[in-house]
Amino acid sequence: MTSRLNPDDQQRVDEYLRAPQHQVERRPFRPWLLLVLTIAVVIGLGLLSRLLSGMVL
């Protein structure tokens, strides 16, 4: 895909993106961990809901 910017503007964008503050190393995304955490939160909230309903009724 070609850039719609003129060469001077494209050079400024490239320099901005090469700056050290924009080169942050990130850990790889782990979808299984997200799935496990989501399931744990749903189960935990469900158990809390049952506990509270048992205390009220």
PDBQT receptor file of N, H, CA, C and O in Angstrom, charges set to zero:
ATOM      1  N   MET A   1       0.850  -1.175   0.000  1.00  0.00    +0.000 N 
ATOM      2  CA  MET A   1       0.000   0.000   0.000  1.00  0.00    +0.000 C 
ATOM      3  C   MET A   1       0.894   1.235   0.000  1.00  0.00    +0.000 C 
ATOM      4  O   MET A   1       1.794   1.366   0.829  1.00  0.00    +0.000 OA
ATOM      5  N   THR A   2       0.640   2.110  -0.913  1.00  0.00    +0.000 N 
ATOM      6  H   THR A   2      -0.091   2.004  -1.586  1.00  0.00    +0.000 HD
ATOM      7  CA  THR A   2       1.447   3.321  -0.993  1.00  0.00    +0.000 C 
ATOM      8  C   THR A   2       0.886   4.381  -0.053  1.00  0.00    +0.000 C 
ATOM      9  O   THR A   2      -0.303   4.401   0.266  1.00  0.00    +0.000 OA
ATOM     10  N   SER A   3       1.774   5.246   0.370  1.00  0.00    +0.000 N 
ATOM     11  H   SER A   3       2.740   5.229   0.111  1.00  0.00    +0.000 HD
ATOM     12  CA  SER A   3       1.386   6.307   1.298  1.00  0.00    +0.000 C 
ATOM     13  C   SER A   3       0.762   7.467   0.534  1.00  0.00    +0.000 C 
ATOM     14  O   SER A   3       1.173   7.794  -0.579  1.00  0.00    +0.000 OA
ATOM     15  N   ARG A   4      -0.241   8.083   1.156  1.00  0.00    +0.000 N 
ATOM     16  H   ARG A   4      -0.576   7.818   2.060  1.00  0.00    +0.000 HD
ATOM     17  CA  ARG A   4      -0.859   9.264   0.547  1.00  0.00    +0.000 C 
ATOM     18  C   ARG A   4      -0.170  10.540   1.014  1.00  0.00    +0.000 C 
ATOM     19  O   ARG A   4      -0.530  11.636   0.585  1.00  0.00    +0.000 OA
ATOM     20  N   LEU A   5       0.819  10.399   1.889  1.00  0.00    +0.000 N 
ATOM     21  H   LEU A   5       1.112   9.508   2.237  1.00  0.00    +0.000 HD
ATOM     22  CA  LEU A   5       1.536  11.575   2.380  1.00  0.00    +0.000 C 
ATOM     23  C   LEU A   5       2.616  11.973   1.383  1.00  0.00    +0.000 C 
ATOM     24  O   LEU A   5       3.100  11.156   0.601  1.00  0.00    +0.000 OA
ATOM     25  N   ASN A   6       2.977  13.244   1.433  1.00  0.00    +0.000 N 
ATOM     26  H   ASN A   6       2.584  13.908   2.069  1.00  0.00    +0.000 HD
ATOM     27  CA  ASN A   6       4.106  13.633   0.596  1.00  0.00    +0.000 C 
ATOM     28  C   ASN A   6       5.377  13.127   1.270  1.00  0.00    +0.000 C 
ATOM     29  O   ASN A   6       5.353  12.832   2.464  1.00  0.00    +0.000 OA
ATOM     30  N   PRO A   7       6.468  13.021   0.552  1.00  0.00    +0.000 N 
ATOM     31  CA  PRO A   7       7.684  12.398   1.104  1.00  0.00    +0.000 C 
ATOM     32  C   PRO A   7       8.198  13.046   2.388  1.00  0.00    +0.000 C 
ATOM     33  O   PRO A   7       8.695  12.342   3.267  1.00  0.00    +0.000 OA
ATOM     34  N   ASP A   8       8.090  14.369   2.519  1.00  0.00    +0.000 N 
ATOM     35  H   ASP A   8       7.687  14.941   1.805  1.00  0.00    +0.000 HD
ATOM     36  CA  ASP A   8       8.575  15.027   3.735  1.00  0.00    +0.000 C 
ATOM     37  C   ASP A   8       7.749  14.614   4.950  1.00  0.00    +0.000 C 
ATOM     38  O   ASP A   8       8.297  14.322   6.013  1.00  0.00    +0.000 OA
ATOM     39  N   ASP A   9       6.433  14.592   4.783  1.00  0.00    +0.000 N 
ATOM     40  H   ASP A   9       5.988  14.828   3.920  1.00  0.00    +0.000 HD
ATOM     41  CA  ASP A   9       5.566  14.199   5.885  1.00  0.00    +0.000 C 
ATOM     42  C   ASP A   9       5.773  12.721   6.235  1.00  0.00    +0.000 C 
ATOM     43  O   ASP A   9       5.789  12.357   7.411  1.00  0.00    +0.000 OA
ATOM     44  N   GLN A  10       5.931  11.880   5.222  1.00  0.00    +0.000 N 
ATOM     45  H   GLN A  10       5.918  12.176   4.267  1.00  0.00    +0.000 HD
ATOM     46  CA  GLN A  10       6.162  10.457   5.474  1.00  0.00    +0.000 C 
ATOM     47  C   GLN A  10       7.476  10.248   6.228  1.00  0.00    +0.000 C 
ATOM     48  O   GLN A  10       7.558   9.377   7.094  1.00  0.00    +0.000 OA
ATOM     49  N   GLN A  11       8.489  11.026   5.912  1.00  0.00    +0.000 N 
ATOM     50  H   GLN A  11       8.422  11.733   5.208  1.00  0.00    +0.000 HD
ATOM     51  CA  GLN A  11       9.764  10.923   6.609  1.00  0.00    +0.000 C 
ATOM     52  C   GLN A  11       9.594  11.307   8.080  1.00  0.00    +0.000 C 
ATOM     53  O   GLN A  11      10.166  10.656   8.954  1.00  0.00    +0.000 OA
ATOM     54  N   ARG A  12       8.816  12.357   8.366  1.00  0.00    +0.000 N 
ATOM     55  H   ARG A  12       8.351  12.886   7.656  1.00  0.00    +0.000 HD
ATOM     56  CA  ARG A  12       8.562  12.744   9.751  1.00  0.00    +0.000 C 
ATOM     57  C   ARG A  12       7.811  11.654  10.500  1.00  0.00    +0.000 C 
ATOM     58  O   ARG A  12       8.113  11.380  11.662  1.00  0.00    +0.000 OA
ATOM     59  N   VAL A  13       6.843  11.035   9.851  1.00  0.00    +0.000 N 
ATOM     60  H   VAL A  13       6.598  11.259   8.908  1.00  0.00    +0.000 HD
ATOM     61  CA  VAL A  13       6.098   9.942  10.490  1.00  0.00    +0.000 C 
ATOM     62  C   VAL A  13       7.029   8.778  10.780  1.00  0.00    +0.000 C 
ATOM     63  O   VAL A  13       6.977   8.204  11.868  1.00  0.00    +0.000 OA
ATOM     64  N   ASP A  14       7.873   8.421   9.833  1.00  0.00    +0.000 N 
ATOM     65  H   ASP A  14       7.915   8.887   8.949  1.00  0.00    +0.000 HD
ATOM     66  CA  ASP A  14       8.811   7.312  10.033  1.00  0.00    +0.000 C 
ATOM     67  C   ASP A  14       9.786   7.596  11.172  1.00  0.00    +0.000 C 
ATOM     68  O   ASP A  14      10.086   6.704  11.965  1.00  0.00    +0.000 OA
ATOM     69  N   GLU A  15      10.277   8.820  11.259  1.00  0.00    +0.000 N 
ATOM     70  H   GLU A  15      10.033   9.544  10.615  1.00  0.00    +0.000 HD
ATOM     71  CA  GLU A  15      11.192   9.182  12.354  1.00  0.00    +0.000 C 
ATOM     72  C   GLU A  15      10.471   9.105  13.706  1.00  0.00    +0.000 C 
ATOM     73  O   GLU A  15      11.039   8.651  14.700  1.00  0.00    +0.000 OA
ATOM     74  N   TYR A  16       9.221   9.552  13.725  1.00  0.00    +0.000 N 
ATOM     75  H   TYR A  16       8.759   9.920  12.918  1.00  0.00    +0.000 HD
ATOM     76  CA  TYR A  16       8.428   9.497  14.957  1.00  0.00    +0.000 C 
ATOM     77  C   TYR A  16       8.250   8.058  15.412  1.00  0.00    +0.000 C 
ATOM     78  O   TYR A  16       8.391   7.764  16.599  1.00  0.00    +0.000 OA
ATOM     79  N   LEU A  17       7.945   7.169  14.496  1.00  0.00    +0.000 N 
ATOM     80  H   LEU A  17       7.830   7.408  13.532  1.00  0.00    +0.000 HD
ATOM     81  CA  LEU A  17       7.727   5.769  14.859  1.00  0.00    +0.000 C 
ATOM     82  C   LEU A  17       9.017   5.038  15.225  1.00  0.00    +0.000 C 
ATOM     83  O   LEU A  17       8.975   4.033  15.935  1.00  0.00    +0.000 OA
ATOM     84  N   ARG A  18      10.160   5.529  14.749  1.00  0.00    +0.000 N 
ATOM     85  H   ARG A  18      10.194   6.345  14.172  1.00  0.00    +0.000 HD
ATOM     86  CA  ARG A  18      11.441   4.910  15.096  1.00  0.00    +0.000 C 
ATOM     87  C   ARG A  18      11.990   5.402  16.430  1.00  0.00    +0.000 C 
ATOM     88  O   ARG A  18      12.993   4.875  16.911  1.00  0.00    +0.000 OA
ATOM     89  N   ALA A  19      11.356   6.394  17.031  1.00  0.00    +0.000 N 
ATOM     90  H   ALA A  19      10.541   6.822  16.640  1.00  0.00    +0.000 HD
ATOM     91  CA  ALA A  19      11.835   6.941  18.306  1.00  0.00    +0.000 C 
ATOM     92  C   ALA A  19      11.766   5.853  19.383  1.00  0.00    +0.000 C 
ATOM     93  O   ALA A  19      10.873   5.006  19.349  1.00  0.00    +0.000 OA
ATOM     94  N   PRO A  20      12.706   5.871  20.339  1.00  0.00    +0.000 N 
ATOM     95  CA  PRO A  20      12.767   4.805  21.353  1.00  0.00    +0.000 C 
ATOM     96  C   PRO A  20      11.492   4.666  22.179  1.00  0.00    +0.000 C 
ATOM     97  O   PRO A  20      11.126   3.549  22.545  1.00  0.00    +0.000 OA
ATOM     98  N   GLN A  21      10.815   5.751  22.479  1.00  0.00    +0.000 N 
ATOM     99  H   GLN A  21      11.112   6.658  22.182  1.00  0.00    +0.000 HD
ATOM    100  CA  GLN A  21       9.615   5.649  23.309  1.00  0.00    +0.000 C 
ATOM    101  C   GLN A  21       8.467   4.942  22.587  1.00  0.00    +0.000 C 
ATOM    102  O   GLN A  21       7.488   4.556  23.225  1.00  0.00    +0.000 OA
ATOM    103  N   HIS A  22       8.570   4.766  21.277  1.00  0.00    +0.000 N 
ATOM    104  H   HIS A  22       9.365   5.079  20.758  1.00  0.00    +0.000 HD
ATOM    105  CA  HIS A  22       7.531   4.074  20.524  1.00  0.00    +0.000 C 
ATOM    106  C   HIS A  22       7.934   2.647  20.172  1.00  0.00    +0.000 C 
ATOM    107  O   HIS A  22       7.256   1.989  19.383  1.00  0.00    +0.000 OA
ATOM    108  N   GLN A  23       9.018   2.170  20.743  1.00  0.00    +0.000 N 
ATOM    109  H   GLN A  23       9.569   2.704  21.384  1.00  0.00    +0.000 HD
ATOM    110  CA  GLN A  23       9.510   0.825  20.462  1.00  0.00    +0.000 C 
ATOM    111  C   GLN A  23       9.431  -0.038  21.715  1.00  0.00    +0.000 C 
ATOM    112  O   GLN A  23      10.395  -0.728  22.046  1.00  0.00    +0.000 OA
ATOM    113  N   VAL A  24       8.312  -0.012  22.409  1.00  0.00    +0.000 N 
ATOM    114  H   VAL A  24       7.529   0.549  22.140  1.00  0.00    +0.000 HD
ATOM    115  CA  VAL A  24       8.141  -0.730  23.665  1.00  0.00    +0.000 C 
ATOM    116  C   VAL A  24       7.962  -2.213  23.376  1.00  0.00    +0.000 C 
ATOM    117  O   VAL A  24       7.143  -2.599  22.543  1.00  0.00    +0.000 OA
ATOM    118  N   GLU A  25       8.744  -3.049  24.081  1.00  0.00    +0.000 N 
ATOM    119  H   GLU A  25       9.410  -2.735  24.758  1.00  0.00    +0.000 HD
ATOM    120  CA  GLU A  25       8.600  -4.493  23.953  1.00  0.00    +0.000 C 
ATOM    121  C   GLU A  25       7.405  -4.941  24.775  1.00  0.00    +0.000 C 
ATOM    122  O   GLU A  25       7.286  -4.583  25.946  1.00  0.00    +0.000 OA
ATOM    123  N   ARG A  26       6.530  -5.715  24.175  1.00  0.00    +0.000 N 
ATOM    124  H   ARG A  26       6.627  -6.006  23.224  1.00  0.00    +0.000 HD
ATOM    125  CA  ARG A  26       5.347  -6.206  24.870  1.00  0.00    +0.000 C 
ATOM    126  C   ARG A  26       5.406  -7.722  24.962  1.00  0.00    +0.000 C 
ATOM    127  O   ARG A  26       5.965  -8.399  24.099  1.00  0.00    +0.000 OA
ATOM    128  N   ARG A  27       4.807  -8.239  26.046  1.00  0.00    +0.000 N 
ATOM    129  H   ARG A  27       4.354  -7.689  26.748  1.00  0.00    +0.000 HD
ATOM    130  CA  ARG A  27       4.717  -9.685  26.161  1.00  0.00    +0.000 C 
ATOM    131  C   ARG A  27       3.724 -10.188  25.126  1.00  0.00    +0.000 C 
ATOM    132  O   ARG A  27       2.796  -9.470  24.753  1.00  0.00    +0.000 OA
ATOM    133  N   PRO A  28       3.911 -11.408  24.663  1.00  0.00    +0.000 N 
ATOM    134  CA  PRO A  28       2.952 -11.928  23.681  1.00  0.00    +0.000 C 
ATOM    135  C   PRO A  28       1.563 -12.109  24.300  1.00  0.00    +0.000 C 
ATOM    136  O   PRO A  28       1.433 -12.422  25.484  1.00  0.00    +0.000 OA
ATOM    137  N   PHE A  29       0.557 -11.911  23.499  1.00  0.00    +0.000 N 
ATOM    138  H   PHE A  29       0.663 -11.657  22.537  1.00  0.00    +0.000 HD
ATOM    139  CA  PHE A  29      -0.824 -12.062  23.945  1.00  0.00    +0.000 C 
ATOM    140  C   PHE A  29      -1.103 -13.543  24.182  1.00  0.00    +0.000 C 
ATOM    141  O   PHE A  29      -0.788 -14.382  23.338  1.00  0.00    +0.000 OA
ATOM    142  N   ARG A  30      -1.702 -13.863  25.346  1.00  0.00    +0.000 N 
ATOM    143  H   ARG A  30      -1.958 -13.181  26.032  1.00  0.00    +0.000 HD
ATOM    144  CA  ARG A  30      -2.008 -15.248  25.677  1.00  0.00    +0.000 C 
ATOM    145  C   ARG A  30      -3.514 -15.401  25.849  1.00  0.00    +0.000 C 
ATOM    146  O   ARG A  30      -4.043 -15.125  26.926  1.00  0.00    +0.000 OA
ATOM    147  N   PRO A  31      -4.214 -15.841  24.795  1.00  0.00    +0.000 N 
ATOM    148  CA  PRO A  31      -5.670 -15.931  24.863  1.00  0.00    +0.000 C 
ATOM    149  C   PRO A  31      -6.151 -16.956  25.880  1.00  0.00    +0.000 C 
ATOM    150  O   PRO A  31      -7.227 -16.780  26.452  1.00  0.00    +0.000 OA
ATOM    151  N   TRP A  32      -5.388 -18.025  26.124  1.00  0.00    +0.000 N 
ATOM    152  H   TRP A  32      -4.515 -18.168  25.659  1.00  0.00    +0.000 HD
ATOM    153  CA  TRP A  32      -5.836 -19.039  27.090  1.00  0.00    +0.000 C 
ATOM    154  C   TRP A  32      -5.860 -18.475  28.499  1.00  0.00    +0.000 C 
ATOM    155  O   TRP A  32      -6.754 -18.803  29.279  1.00  0.00    +0.000 OA
ATOM    156  N   LEU A  33      -4.902 -17.638  28.838  1.00  0.00    +0.000 N 
ATOM    157  H   LEU A  33      -4.175 -17.370  28.204  1.00  0.00    +0.000 HD
ATOM    158  CA  LEU A  33      -4.894 -17.010  30.160  1.00  0.00    +0.000 C 
ATOM    159  C   LEU A  33      -6.109 -16.091  30.313  1.00  0.00    +0.000 C 
ATOM    160  O   LEU A  33      -6.745 -16.075  31.367  1.00  0.00    +0.000 OA
ATOM    161  N   LEU A  34      -6.427 -15.339  29.281  1.00  0.00    +0.000 N 
ATOM    162  H   LEU A  34      -5.910 -15.352  28.425  1.00  0.00    +0.000 HD
ATOM    163  CA  LEU A  34      -7.604 -14.465  29.314  1.00  0.00    +0.000 C 
ATOM    164  C   LEU A  34      -8.877 -15.296  29.487  1.00  0.00    +0.000 C 
ATOM    165  O   LEU A  34      -9.765 -14.919  30.251  1.00  0.00    +0.000 OA
ATOM    166  N   LEU A  35      -8.964 -16.415  28.787  1.00  0.00    +0.000 N 
ATOM    167  H   LEU A  35      -8.242 -16.721  28.166  1.00  0.00    +0.000 HD
ATOM    168  CA  LEU A  35     -10.135 -17.279  28.899  1.00  0.00    +0.000 C 
ATOM    169  C   LEU A  35     -10.263 -17.848  30.311  1.00  0.00    +0.000 C 
ATOM    170  O   LEU A  35     -11.357 -17.858  30.876  1.00  0.00    +0.000 OA
ATOM    171  N   VAL A  36      -9.164 -18.318  30.879  1.00  0.00    +0.000 N 
ATOM    172  H   VAL A  36      -8.276 -18.310  30.420  1.00  0.00    +0.000 HD
ATOM    173  CA  VAL A  36      -9.185 -18.879  32.232  1.00  0.00    +0.000 C 
ATOM    174  C   VAL A  36      -9.575 -17.811  33.246  1.00  0.00    +0.000 C 
ATOM    175  O   VAL A  36     -10.387 -18.075  34.132  1.00  0.00    +0.000 OA
ATOM    176  N   LEU A  37      -9.022 -16.628  33.135  1.00  0.00    +0.000 N 
ATOM    177  H   LEU A  37      -8.362 -16.413  32.415  1.00  0.00    +0.000 HD
ATOM    178  CA  LEU A  37      -9.362 -15.546  34.057  1.00  0.00    +0.000 C 
ATOM    179  C   LEU A  37     -10.840 -15.155  33.935  1.00  0.00    +0.000 C 
ATOM    180  O   LEU A  37     -11.500 -14.902  34.943  1.00  0.00    +0.000 OA
ATOM    181  N   THR A  38     -11.348 -15.107  32.722  1.00  0.00    +0.000 N 
ATOM    182  H   THR A  38     -10.812 -15.312  31.904  1.00  0.00    +0.000 HD
ATOM    183  CA  THR A  38     -12.754 -14.762  32.521  1.00  0.00    +0.000 C 
ATOM    184  C   THR A  38     -13.664 -15.813  33.151  1.00  0.00    +0.000 C 
ATOM    185  O   THR A  38     -14.640 -15.471  33.820  1.00  0.00    +0.000 OA
ATOM    186  N   ILE A  39     -13.349 -17.077  32.941  1.00  0.00    +0.000 N 
ATOM    187  H   ILE A  39     -12.556 -17.355  32.398  1.00  0.00    +0.000 HD
ATOM    188  CA  ILE A  39     -14.147 -18.156  33.526  1.00  0.00    +0.000 C 
ATOM    189  C   ILE A  39     -14.068 -18.115  35.048  1.00  0.00    +0.000 C 
ATOM    190  O   ILE A  39     -15.078 -18.311  35.724  1.00  0.00    +0.000 OA
ATOM    191  N   ALA A  40     -12.891 -17.864  35.588  1.00  0.00    +0.000 N 
ATOM    192  H   ALA A  40     -12.070 -17.704  35.039  1.00  0.00    +0.000 HD
ATOM    193  CA  ALA A  40     -12.731 -17.797  37.044  1.00  0.00    +0.000 C 
ATOM    194  C   ALA A  40     -13.558 -16.652  37.632  1.00  0.00    +0.000 C 
ATOM    195  O   ALA A  40     -14.179 -16.818  38.682  1.00  0.00    +0.000 OA
ATOM    196  N   VAL A  41     -13.573 -15.513  36.979  1.00  0.00    +0.000 N 
ATOM    197  H   VAL A  41     -13.069 -15.379  36.126  1.00  0.00    +0.000 HD
ATOM    198  CA  VAL A  41     -14.352 -14.375  37.471  1.00  0.00    +0.000 C 
ATOM    199  C   VAL A  41     -15.847 -14.682  37.408  1.00  0.00    +0.000 C 
ATOM    200  O   VAL A  41     -16.583 -14.359  38.340  1.00  0.00    +0.000 OA
ATOM    201  N   VAL A  42     -16.299 -15.296  36.326  1.00  0.00    +0.000 N 
ATOM    202  H   VAL A  42     -15.701 -15.559  35.569  1.00  0.00    +0.000 HD
ATOM    203  CA  VAL A  42     -17.720 -15.624  36.192  1.00  0.00    +0.000 C 
ATOM    204  C   VAL A  42     -18.136 -16.635  37.258  1.00  0.00    +0.000 C 
ATOM    205  O   VAL A  42     -19.186 -16.482  37.882  1.00  0.00    +0.000 OA
ATOM    206  N   ILE A  43     -17.322 -17.662  37.468  1.00  0.00    +0.000 N 
ATOM    207  H   ILE A  43     -16.469 -17.787  36.960  1.00  0.00    +0.000 HD
ATOM    208  CA  ILE A  43     -17.631 -18.650  38.500  1.00  0.00    +0.000 C 
ATOM    209  C   ILE A  43     -17.607 -18.005  39.878  1.00  0.00    +0.000 C 
ATOM    210  O   ILE A  43     -18.490 -18.263  40.696  1.00  0.00    +0.000 OA
ATOM    211  N   GLY A  44     -16.614 -17.173  40.145  1.00  0.00    +0.000 N 
ATOM    212  H   GLY A  44     -15.897 -16.963  39.481  1.00  0.00    +0.000 HD
ATOM    213  CA  GLY A  44     -16.518 -16.499  41.436  1.00  0.00    +0.000 C 
ATOM    214  C   GLY A  44     -17.718 -15.616  41.710  1.00  0.00    +0.000 C 
ATOM    215  O   GLY A  44     -18.260 -15.630  42.816  1.00  0.00    +0.000 OA
ATOM    216  N   LEU A  45     -18.138 -14.851  40.721  1.00  0.00    +0.000 N 
ATOM    217  H   LEU A  45     -17.698 -14.839  39.823  1.00  0.00    +0.000 HD
ATOM    218  CA  LEU A  45     -19.312 -13.988  40.905  1.00  0.00    +0.000 C 
ATOM    219  C   LEU A  45     -20.587 -14.819  41.056  1.00  0.00    +0.000 C 
ATOM    220  O   LEU A  45     -21.489 -14.437  41.801  1.00  0.00    +0.000 OA
ATOM    221  N   GLY A  46     -20.667 -15.943  40.360  1.00  0.00    +0.000 N 
ATOM    222  H   GLY A  46     -19.934 -16.253  39.754  1.00  0.00    +0.000 HD
ATOM    223  CA  GLY A  46     -21.824 -16.821  40.512  1.00  0.00    +0.000 C 
ATOM    224  C   GLY A  46     -21.904 -17.400  41.912  1.00  0.00    +0.000 C 
ATOM    225  O   GLY A  46     -22.979 -17.456  42.509  1.00  0.00    +0.000 OA
ATOM    226  N   LEU A  47     -20.757 -17.832  42.437  1.00  0.00    +0.000 N 
ATOM    227  H   LEU A  47     -19.884 -17.787  41.952  1.00  0.00    +0.000 HD
ATOM    228  CA  LEU A  47     -20.730 -18.359  43.805  1.00  0.00    +0.000 C 
ATOM    229  C   LEU A  47     -21.072 -17.272  44.825  1.00  0.00    +0.000 C 
ATOM    230  O   LEU A  47     -21.801 -17.532  45.782  1.00  0.00    +0.000 OA
ATOM    231  N   LEU A  48     -20.562 -16.078  44.632  1.00  0.00    +0.000 N 
ATOM    232  H   LEU A  48     -19.970 -15.867  43.854  1.00  0.00    +0.000 HD
ATOM    233  CA  LEU A  48     -20.882 -14.973  45.522  1.00  0.00    +0.000 C 
ATOM    234  C   LEU A  48     -22.381 -14.661  45.469  1.00  0.00    +0.000 C 
ATOM    235  O   LEU A  48     -22.993 -14.372  46.497  1.00  0.00    +0.000 OA
ATOM    236  N   SER A  49     -22.963 -14.718  44.281  1.00  0.00    +0.000 N 
ATOM    237  H   SER A  49     -22.466 -14.952  43.446  1.00  0.00    +0.000 HD
ATOM    238  CA  SER A  49     -24.388 -14.485  44.127  1.00  0.00    +0.000 C 
ATOM    239  C   SER A  49     -25.203 -15.535  44.890  1.00  0.00    +0.000 C 
ATOM    240  O   SER A  49     -26.172 -15.201  45.571  1.00  0.00    +0.000 OA
ATOM    241  N   ARG A  50     -24.808 -16.791  44.772  1.00  0.00    +0.000 N 
ATOM    242  H   ARG A  50     -24.020 -17.063  44.218  1.00  0.00    +0.000 HD
ATOM    243  CA  ARG A  50     -25.520 -17.848  45.501  1.00  0.00    +0.000 C 
ATOM    244  C   ARG A  50     -25.363 -17.674  47.020  1.00  0.00    +0.000 C 
ATOM    245  O   ARG A  50     -26.313 -17.900  47.769  1.00  0.00    +0.000 OA
ATOM    246  N   LEU A  51     -24.194 -17.284  47.465  1.00  0.00    +0.000 N 
ATOM    247  H   LEU A  51     -23.422 -17.101  46.856  1.00  0.00    +0.000 HD
ATOM    248  CA  LEU A  51     -23.957 -17.080  48.880  1.00  0.00    +0.000 C 
ATOM    249  C   LEU A  51     -24.845 -15.948  49.413  1.00  0.00    +0.000 C 
ATOM    250  O   LEU A  51     -25.477 -16.080  50.461  1.00  0.00    +0.000 OA
ATOM    251  N   LEU A  52     -24.878 -14.850  48.682  1.00  0.00    +0.000 N 
ATOM    252  H   LEU A  52     -24.365 -14.743  47.831  1.00  0.00    +0.000 HD
ATOM    253  CA  LEU A  52     -25.697 -13.716  49.105  1.00  0.00    +0.000 C 
ATOM    254  C   LEU A  52     -27.189 -14.050  49.076  1.00  0.00    +0.000 C 
ATOM    255  O   LEU A  52     -27.929 -13.637  49.968  1.00  0.00    +0.000 OA
ATOM    256  N   SER A  53     -27.631 -14.783  48.077  1.00  0.00    +0.000 N 
ATOM    257  H   SER A  53     -27.030 -15.119  47.352  1.00  0.00    +0.000 HD
ATOM    258  CA  SER A  53     -29.059 -15.142  48.020  1.00  0.00    +0.000 C 
ATOM    259  C   SER A  53     -29.417 -16.096  49.157  1.00  0.00    +0.000 C 
ATOM    260  O   SER A  53     -30.532 -16.043  49.676  1.00  0.00    +0.000 OA
ATOM    261  N   GLY A  54     -28.497 -16.958  49.547  1.00  0.00    +0.000 N 
ATOM    262  H   GLY A  54     -27.591 -17.000  49.126  1.00  0.00    +0.000 HD
ATOM    263  CA  GLY A  54     -28.740 -17.848  50.670  1.00  0.00    +0.000 C 
ATOM    264  C   GLY A  54     -28.808 -17.103  51.989  1.00  0.00    +0.000 C 
ATOM    265  O   GLY A  54     -29.538 -17.504  52.895  1.00  0.00    +0.000 OA
ATOM    266  N   MET A  55     -28.058 -16.032  52.102  1.00  0.00    +0.000 N 
ATOM    267  H   MET A  55     -27.464 -15.706  51.366  1.00  0.00    +0.000 HD
ATOM    268  CA  MET A  55     -28.090 -15.256  53.328  1.00  0.00    +0.000 C 
ATOM    269  C   MET A  55     -29.370 -14.416  53.431  1.00  0.00    +0.000 C 
ATOM    270  O   MET A  55     -29.854 -14.168  54.535  1.00  0.00    +0.000 OA
ATOM    271  N   VAL A  56     -29.918 -13.981  52.298  1.00  0.00    +0.000 N 
ATOM    272  H   VAL A  56     -29.524 -14.183  51.402  1.00  0.00    +0.000 HD
ATOM    273  CA  VAL A  56     -31.089 -13.125  52.296  1.00  0.00    +0.000 C 
ATOM    274  C   VAL A  56     -32.362 -13.943  52.456  1.00  0.00    +0.000 C 
ATOM    275  O   VAL A  56     -33.266 -13.549  53.193  1.00  0.00    +0.000 OA
ATOM    276  N   LEU A  57     -32.436 -15.060  51.782  1.00  0.00    +0.000 N 
ATOM    277  H   LEU A  57     -31.702 -15.380  51.184  1.00  0.00    +0.000 HD
ATOM    278  CA  LEU A  57     -33.680 -15.860  51.816  1.00  0.00    +0.000 C 
ATOM    279  C   LEU A  57     -33.697 -16.844  52.945  1.00  0.00    +0.000 C 
ATOM    280  O   LEU A  57     -34.668 -17.584  53.104  1.00  0.00    +0.000 OA
TER     281      LEU A  57
